[in-house]
Amino acid sequence: MRLWHQDLIALLPRQQLLGQHRECCALRGKGWGKPHATVNYVFNYPPYKLYQYHLLVMEEMLKRGYQPDEKWMNPNYRGKAALDYDNLEEMPLDYPIYFEHDEEYLQECLDNLKAKGIVL
């Protein structure tokens, strides 16, 4: 489980982009707060930040002709198995969305992709 550096979203191959959508859905749903070494930092932020990140992923999906379920466009939606949030507080869109997505993390992501045979 990994959230790719947000600068890579538009460059990700199909498999990684769609996988990122699934990861975001899982994290927004019942995966919220469940420890996983590579994404634990996400839980230090309000859930709205994950929605903002997921929105970047879904916007790229739409550009490529994929059709994510419109329900995910609602920041309060958490999937079929989790209760929706009552009303998440909107937050400004920071860059990067996650402070941890710095230059070092970008390189880590590029190295990870390269190990999979993907050079961006």
N, C-alpha and C positions, 0 to 999 in steps of 0.2 A: 504494500500500500504506500503510495507516494503522491504528493501533489507536486507536479512539475513546476519549475520556476515559471511565473506568469508570462515572462517574455518569450517562452518557448511554445505557448499554446497554439499560436497561429502556424507554427512550423511542424508541429507533431504529425507523424504519419497517422493514417486512419485508425489503426489498432490502438495506438496510445491515446489518441483523442477520445475515442469511444470508451476506452478503459478509464480515462480520467472522469468522464461523465458518470460512469458506474461508481467510481470511488467517491465522487462528490455526493451522489444519491445515498450511498451507504452511510457516509459520515453525517449527512444531514438528517438521516432517519435514525434507526435504532443504534447505529454505530457511534452516535454522539457521546463523547465522554469515555468510550472504551479504549483503553490504552493500546497503542501501537507505536513502536519506537520511532518510526519515520514521520509520523503525523501528530505526535503528542502536542507539539507547539500550537496546533490549531485550537486546542481546547483552552488555551490561555486567552483567547479572544472571544468576543461575543459571537453567537451563531450567525449574525448578520454578515460578518466578514467572510464566512464560508459561502454564504449566498452570493456575495459579490464576486468571489472567485469562480463559483459555479456558473454565474451569469457570463463571465468571459468565455468559459468553455462552451456554453450553449450558443452564444453568439457566433463562435467559430463554427460550430456544428451547422447552424443555420446557413452560414455563408457557403458551406460545402454541400448544402442540399439535404442534410439530415434533419429529422423532425423530432426533437426531444419533446416529451409530453409537456404540454403547456402548463400543467399543474406546477411544474418545477420553477416556473417563472414567478410564482408567488413566494415571497421570502418566508412566509409562515408555514408553507407546505413541508411535510417531513416524510412523505411516502405513504404507502397503503398501511404499513404496520405500526406507524408511530402517530401519536396525536399531534395535530398541528400546534404551532405556537399561537398564543392568543393574539399578540401584536408585537412583533419584533421592532425594536426602535431602529429607525433608519440611521445610518452613519455615513459620514463623508467617505468618498472613495479615495483611499490613500494609495501612494505608490512607494514601495510595493504594498500590496494588500497585507502581506505578512512580512514583518520586519526581518524574519529569518531568510527571506528570499533575496539574499544579497548576492554580490559577485561570486563569493566562494560557493554558495549554493548553486548558482547558475553553472559553474564549472563542474560541480558534483553531478548535476543532472546531465550535462553534456557527456561526461565520462560514463555515466550509467547507460545512456543511450548508445554511445559508441561501443560499449561492451555487448550490446544487443545487436550490433552491426548497423546501427543507425547513425549516420554522420550528418549533422545539420550545419 
